[in-house]
């Protein structure tokens, strides 16, 4: 089956969705290439079917596995025990994964994403977040790119933790070129480089949205540090929302193009990441900060219940707390399933 999965992965833009559909229908992938009529009935075009059959009958699958073995790359196939469970939540789980280094399949991981053209502030936040997560033994997933991605990976390394770079190229290709040292550090410190693309694949523009879907699936939380309205980070956030991941965004200046997308995410319902220590504390499974236990959560919950749909400012005024204190309490209550966002900027209690 591995040969067939390698071929589907190379030929199809949505190979994972196709393989999963075959599995759900009880169709063996091997039968696809031996039965042209079956393939045609499933929507496989004649030329693609013939190309796949030719590849299967060639030495390419073995050569691809030999290329992997020569440089220490491990292949993980769809359906195998070590295949990350989170990728199955996406609508196009990769038929084949290529891995250098180590892979932790833990949905307690956090994906940290953002623009390549981030501000110095964005670089600092991403690096500090990566370090604090690592120090709390929380894995950091990102895309290996310049800007926010690189800062998050570097921060995780500084914190002595695990970080995974999900690439839009083959794992044997260094992209961007300046990240050769970073990738070596990730591997040297027990992290991993992961890709769905065959060996030698260069950084084509259309590869990166597929990479972004993997980043969304590999973590339970997605943090957008800085992003314009369009870009890969917004794709990651959209997919994360579609598959039930928690989305966080770092508030930024409203006049900065690189922050307009991340600010818009907050308006649309993403959690505002207003304090790194509080964020990491929440994810670490600890009790809420003493300040919020003593001063905020019960009054805030009572205030929401009394008010129905209430804004943050209205609630802060009614319970006598600062806006940041109330926001922290609301985030905690939302994670506990006690309140929810009932409209833009408004909160309600769960019945």
Backbone torsions as a table, in degrees:
resi	resn	phi	psi	omega
1	UNK	NA	-27.1	-178.3
2	UNK	-62.6	-36.6	179.3
3	UNK	-63.1	-43.3	-179.3
4	UNK	-64.6	-39.7	179.7
5	UNK	-67.2	-37.9	176.1
6	UNK	-60.0	-41.9	-178.9
7	UNK	-67.6	-46.5	178.8
8	UNK	-60.6	-41.3	-179.6
9	UNK	-61.9	-36.7	-179.0
10	UNK	-75.8	-34.2	-171.4
11	UNK	-91.5	-33.5	-166.3
12	UNK	-105.0	135.2	175.2
13	UNK	-68.9	-25.6	179.9
14	UNK	-129.6	51.7	-176.1
15	UNK	-61.4	-37.4	-179.0
16	UNK	-64.8	-43.4	178.8
17	UNK	-62.7	-37.6	-179.2
18	UNK	-68.5	-44.9	-179.9
19	UNK	-63.1	-41.6	179.7
20	UNK	-65.5	-38.4	178.5
21	UNK	-63.6	-40.4	177.1
22	UNK	-62.2	-43.6	-179.7
23	UNK	-61.8	-43.2	-178.9
24	UNK	-64.5	-27.8	179.3
25	UNK	-90.5	-1.4	-180.0
26	UNK	74.6	25.6	-178.8
27	UNK	-101.2	128.9	177.9
28	UNK	-77.0	132.5	-178.0
29	UNK	-60.1	-33.4	-180.0
30	UNK	-62.1	-32.7	-179.8
31	UNK	-66.6	-25.4	-177.3
32	UNK	-60.5	-39.7	-174.8
33	UNK	-88.8	-7.6	177.3
34	UNK	-102.8	-9.6	-176.3
35	UNK	-130.2	95.8	-176.0
36	UNK	-63.5	-38.9	-179.4
37	UNK	-63.5	-39.0	176.6
38	UNK	-61.7	-45.0	-179.6
39	UNK	-61.6	-44.6	180.0
40	UNK	-63.6	-37.5	179.9
41	UNK	-67.0	-21.9	179.3
42	UNK	-94.2	5.0	175.9
43	UNK	92.5	8.0	177.9
44	UNK	-79.3	123.5	-178.6
45	UNK	-68.7	149.9	-174.2
46	UNK	-57.1	-43.8	-177.3
47	UNK	-65.5	-38.9	179.4
48	UNK	-68.1	-40.4	178.5
49	UNK	-61.1	-44.2	-179.0
50	UNK	-65.6	-39.7	178.7
51	UNK	-63.6	-42.0	178.0
52	UNK	-63.8	-42.1	179.1
53	UNK	-62.3	-41.6	178.9
54	UNK	-63.7	-41.0	178.7
55	UNK	-64.2	-41.0	179.2
56	UNK	-63.8	-33.9	-178.8
57	UNK	-85.4	-0.9	179.3
58	UNK	-99.1	-177.4	178.4
59	UNK	-91.3	3.9	-174.2
60	UNK	-58.7	-45.9	-179.2
61	UNK	-56.7	-43.5	179.3
62	UNK	-67.3	-38.3	178.5
63	UNK	-64.2	-38.0	178.4
64	UNK	-64.5	-43.3	178.2
65	UNK	-66.7	-34.4	176.7
66	UNK	-66.5	-39.6	177.5
67	UNK	-61.6	-39.8	177.9
68	UNK	-63.5	-48.1	-176.6
69	UNK	-62.8	-33.9	-176.3
70	UNK	-65.0	-27.1	-177.6
71	UNK	-118.8	16.7	174.7
72	UNK	74.1	29.6	178.7
73	UNK	-94.2	131.4	178.9
74	UNK	-98.8	140.8	174.4
75	UNK	-105.4	136.2	177.0
76	UNK	-122.7	122.1	-173.4
77	UNK	-99.8	148.6	175.3
78	UNK	-48.1	126.9	178.8
79	UNK	95.7	-13.0	178.3
80	UNK	-75.9	159.5	-175.9
81	UNK	-59.6	-37.7	-175.4
82	UNK	-84.6	0.8	178.9
83	UNK	-67.9	127.6	-175.2
84	UNK	-59.5	126.0	-176.3
85	UNK	-63.2	-33.4	-177.7
86	UNK	-63.4	-28.1	179.6
87	UNK	-68.9	-23.2	178.4
88	UNK	-71.1	-14.0	176.3
89	UNK	-77.1	-20.4	-178.5
90	UNK	-80.2	163.8	-177.7
91	UNK	-84.9	-1.9	178.1
92	UNK	-144.0	69.2	179.3
93	UNK	-65.9	132.2	-176.3
94	UNK	-59.6	134.8	175.2
95	UNK	-63.7	-32.5	-178.2
96	UNK	-137.2	138.9	172.1
97	UNK	-115.1	138.6	175.4
98	UNK	-109.7	128.2	-173.5
99	UNK	-129.9	128.9	165.0
100	UNK	-109.9	131.7	-179.5
101	UNK	89.3	-142.0	-173.0
102	UNK	-116.0	151.0	179.2
103	UNK	-127.7	124.8	174.0
104	UNK	-105.1	118.7	176.6
105	UNK	-90.3	86.4	-177.2
106	UNK	-136.4	116.7	178.5
107	UNK	-75.1	3.6	171.6
108	UNK	-84.6	0.3	177.6
109	UNK	-67.4	159.9	175.5
110	UNK	-120.2	128.5	173.2
111	UNK	-92.2	127.9	179.8
112	UNK	-115.7	119.4	-174.7
113	UNK	-134.0	166.1	179.0
114	UNK	168.5	179.5	-174.2
115	UNK	-71.0	151.9	172.6
116	UNK	-69.2	-28.1	-176.4
117	UNK	-99.6	50.5	-176.0
118	UNK	-76.0	161.7	176.6
119	UNK	-78.6	165.5	172.9
120	UNK	-55.6	-35.2	177.3
121	UNK	-63.8	-43.9	178.5
122	UNK	-62.0	-40.4	176.5
123	UNK	-60.5	-44.2	-178.7
124	UNK	-64.8	-43.5	-179.7
125	UNK	-64.6	-45.9	-178.9
126	UNK	-62.5	-42.1	178.9
127	UNK	-65.5	-43.9	179.6
128	UNK	-65.5	-40.1	179.2
129	UNK	-63.9	-45.9	178.2
130	UNK	-58.4	-41.6	-179.3
131	UNK	-66.8	-46.0	-178.0
132	UNK	-65.4	-38.6	176.8
133	UNK	-63.3	-44.6	-179.7
134	UNK	-62.5	-41.3	179.6
135	UNK	-64.5	-25.1	176.9
136	UNK	-91.8	9.5	179.2
137	UNK	63.9	36.1	175.0
138	UNK	-108.4	126.6	-177.3
139	UNK	-69.3	145.2	-179.4
140	UNK	-114.0	122.5	178.0
141	UNK	-110.5	135.9	174.4
142	UNK	-155.5	-174.9	-169.2
143	UNK	-100.6	5.6	176.0
144	UNK	72.1	7.0	-176.6
145	UNK	-86.7	177.7	174.3
146	UNK	-70.5	169.5	175.2
147	UNK	78.5	-129.5	-175.2
148	UNK	-58.8	-44.1	-177.7
149	UNK	-57.4	-52.5	-178.1
150	UNK	-60.6	-39.7	179.2
151	UNK	-64.6	-40.6	179.6
152	UNK	-64.9	-45.0	177.2
153	UNK	-60.7	-46.2	-178.4
154	UNK	-62.8	-40.2	177.8
155	UNK	-61.9	-41.9	178.6
156	UNK	-62.7	-39.5	177.4
157	UNK	-65.3	-41.1	177.8
158	UNK	-61.0	-32.6	179.9
159	UNK	-84.1	1.0	177.6
160	UNK	74.2	25.0	-176.0
161	UNK	-111.7	-174.9	-179.1
162	UNK	-90.1	135.8	173.7
163	UNK	-138.5	144.2	-178.3
164	UNK	-121.3	124.5	175.7
165	UNK	-99.5	119.1	179.4
166	UNK	-98.3	116.9	-167.2
167	UNK	-101.0	153.5	174.0
168	UNK	-99.0	15.5	177.7
169	UNK	-130.5	-179.7	168.1
170	UNK	-66.6	153.8	-177.3
171	UNK	-71.2	-8.7	176.6
172	UNK	-95.6	5.3	-179.3
173	UNK	-110.8	129.5	177.7
174	UNK	-91.5	112.9	178.9
175	UNK	-147.1	123.0	-1.3
176	UNK	-69.6	158.6	-173.6
177	UNK	-60.2	-32.5	-178.6
178	UNK	-70.0	-4.7	-177.0
179	UNK	-99.4	15.7	177.3
180	UNK	-58.8	-44.6	179.4
181	UNK	-64.3	-40.7	178.6
182	UNK	-62.7	-46.1	-178.8
183	UNK	-63.3	-39.1	177.5
184	UNK	-63.5	-39.6	179.0
185	UNK	-65.3	-40.6	178.0
186	UNK	-58.3	-46.9	-178.7
187	UNK	-68.7	-40.1	-178.1
188	UNK	-64.8	-27.4	-176.6
189	UNK	-102.9	20.1	171.6
190	UNK	89.1	8.8	178.5
191	UNK	-87.7	-163.5	-176.8
192	UNK	-145.7	155.2	170.3
193	UNK	-116.0	126.6	-173.2
194	UNK	-129.6	140.7	177.9
195	UNK	-149.6	157.0	172.2
196	UNK	-101.5	-1.9	-172.3
197	UNK	-98.8	146.0	-177.3
198	UNK	-60.7	164.0	179.1
199	UNK	-58.8	137.8	178.0
200	UNK	84.7	-5.6	-178.6
201	UNK	-65.3	128.2	-180.0
202	UNK	-86.4	174.2	-175.7
203	UNK	-80.4	79.3	178.4
204	UNK	-80.7	147.1	-173.7
205	UNK	-57.0	-39.5	-175.3
206	UNK	-78.7	-6.7	176.6
207	UNK	-72.9	-30.9	-167.3
208	UNK	-72.7	-34.7	172.9
209	UNK	-59.6	-34.7	177.5
210	UNK	-69.6	-38.4	174.3
211	UNK	-61.3	-40.2	-178.9
212	UNK	-62.9	-36.1	176.9
213	UNK	-63.1	-36.2	177.0
214	UNK	-66.0	-41.6	179.8
215	UNK	-60.5	-39.7	178.3
216	UNK	-65.0	-39.1	-175.5
217	UNK	-77.1	-22.1	-171.9
218	UNK	-87.1	5.5	-178.3
219	UNK	-144.6	161.4	175.9
220	UNK	-89.8	-21.3	-178.1
221	UNK	-127.3	138.3	175.6
222	UNK	-122.5	124.6	179.3
223	UNK	-110.9	122.0	173.6
224	UNK	-99.0	113.6	-175.6
225	UNK	-80.2	-56.1	174.6
226	UNK	-145.7	135.7	178.4
227	UNK	-157.9	137.4	168.8
228	UNK	-69.7	178.4	-175.4
229	UNK	-65.3	-33.5	176.6
230	UNK	-112.4	151.4	178.4
231	UNK	142.6	172.7	-175.2
232	UNK	-62.3	-34.4	-178.9
233	UNK	-64.9	-35.0	178.5
234	UNK	-70.4	-32.5	174.2
235	UNK	-64.8	-44.6	177.9
236	UNK	-58.8	-44.8	-179.4
237	UNK	-64.3	-40.8	-180.0
238	UNK	-62.9	-46.9	179.7
239	UNK	-64.7	-40.0	178.6
240	UNK	-58.4	-43.0	178.2
241	UNK	-64.5	-38.4	-178.9
242	UNK	-66.1	-28.8	-177.1
243	UNK	-106.1	14.1	171.0
244	UNK	83.2	20.1	175.4
245	UNK	-83.0	154.1	177.0
246	UNK	-81.5	129.9	-177.7
247	UNK	-109.8	131.5	176.6
248	UNK	-123.2	151.0	176.3
249	UNK	-140.8	143.1	178.6
250	UNK	-86.3	120.7	178.8
251	UNK	-61.9	141.9	179.6
252	UNK	-138.0	172.3	179.0
253	UNK	-57.4	135.6	-175.0
254	UNK	-72.7	-13.9	-179.5
255	UNK	-97.6	8.3	179.8
256	UNK	-101.2	123.4	179.7
257	UNK	-59.5	-35.9	-176.8
258	UNK	-72.9	-5.3	179.2
259	UNK	-112.3	-6.9	-173.8
260	UNK	-67.0	-34.5	177.8
261	UNK	-70.2	-45.5	179.7
262	UNK	-66.3	-38.0	175.3
263	UNK	-64.6	-38.3	179.2
264	UNK	-64.5	-35.7	177.4
265	UNK	-59.8	-39.9	178.1
266	UNK	-63.9	-43.3	177.5
267	UNK	-59.9	-36.6	-177.9
268	UNK	-82.5	-0.3	174.1
269	UNK	120.6	-1.6	176.2
270	UNK	-66.7	152.6	177.1
271	UNK	-71.9	131.9	174.8
272	UNK	-77.0	124.5	178.0
273	UNK	-89.4	92.5	-172.0
274	UNK	-98.5	-13.6	-179.7
275	UNK	-151.2	121.6	-175.7
276	UNK	-65.6	-43.1	-178.2
277	UNK	-63.7	-41.0	178.9
278	UNK	-65.1	-41.7	178.9
279	UNK	-60.1	-49.5	-178.9
280	UNK	-65.0	-37.5	178.7
281	UNK	-61.9	-42.2	178.3
282	UNK	-61.2	-44.2	-176.9
283	UNK	-73.2	-23.1	-178.9
284	UNK	-75.5	-7.1	177.8
285	UNK	80.8	11.4	179.0
286	UNK	-79.1	171.9	174.7
287	UNK	-68.5	160.8	180.0
288	UNK	-65.3	154.1	179.9
289	UNK	-54.7	143.9	-176.6
290	UNK	-52.7	-39.6	-178.4
291	UNK	-57.7	-43.2	-175.8
292	UNK	-78.7	-28.1	175.5
293	UNK	-68.6	-40.6	-174.1
294	UNK	-81.2	-33.6	-168.2
295	UNK	-116.1	-15.2	-164.9
296	UNK	-127.5	-44.7	-163.2
297	UNK	-65.3	-49.0	-178.9
298	UNK	-64.0	-46.8	176.6
299	UNK	-60.4	-38.7	-179.4
300	UNK	-66.3	-46.0	179.1
301	UNK	-61.8	-42.7	177.9
302	UNK	-62.4	-40.7	179.7
303	UNK	-64.0	-39.9	177.8
304	UNK	-65.4	-43.2	-179.0
305	UNK	-62.8	-37.8	-179.2
306	UNK	-73.1	-29.0	-168.5
307	UNK	-97.5	-15.5	-174.1
308	UNK	74.8	-126.6	175.8
309	UNK	-80.3	118.3	-173.3
310	UNK	-135.4	145.0	176.9
311	UNK	-85.6	164.8	180.0
312	UNK	-61.3	-46.2	-178.8
313	UNK	-63.9	-42.4	179.2
314	UNK	-61.5	-42.8	-177.9
315	UNK	-67.1	-42.1	178.9
316	UNK	-60.0	-40.8	179.9
317	UNK	-65.5	-39.1	-175.1
318	UNK	-74.0	-33.6	-176.1
319	UNK	-99.1	-3.9	175.5
320	UNK	73.7	31.1	177.4
321	UNK	-120.2	164.1	177.0
322	UNK	-73.5	159.4	179.0
323	UNK	-59.4	-45.7	177.6
324	UNK	-59.7	-38.2	178.9
325	UNK	-64.5	-43.4	179.8
326	UNK	-66.1	-41.6	-179.9
327	UNK	-61.5	-43.1	178.3
328	UNK	-61.6	-41.1	179.2
329	UNK	-65.5	-41.5	179.5
330	UNK	-63.4	-41.8	177.8
331	UNK	-60.2	-44.6	178.6
332	UNK	-62.1	-44.9	-179.8
333	UNK	-65.6	-36.5	178.5
334	UNK	-65.2	-41.8	179.0
335	UNK	-65.5	-26.5	176.8
336	UNK	-85.4	-3.0	179.1
337	UNK	78.1	24.0	-177.1
338	UNK	-101.4	-23.6	175.8
339	UNK	-135.3	164.9	177.7
340	UNK	-149.4	162.2	178.9
341	UNK	-83.3	110.9	-173.9
342	UNK	-95.1	4.0	179.2
343	UNK	170.1	171.8	179.6
344	UNK	-55.6	113.8	177.6
345	UNK	75.5	8.8	-176.4
346	UNK	-122.9	149.6	-176.8
347	UNK	-126.6	147.5	176.0
348	UNK	-139.0	157.4	176.5
349	UNK	-82.1	143.8	175.0
350	UNK	-70.7	128.5	-178.2
351	UNK	-58.7	NA	NA
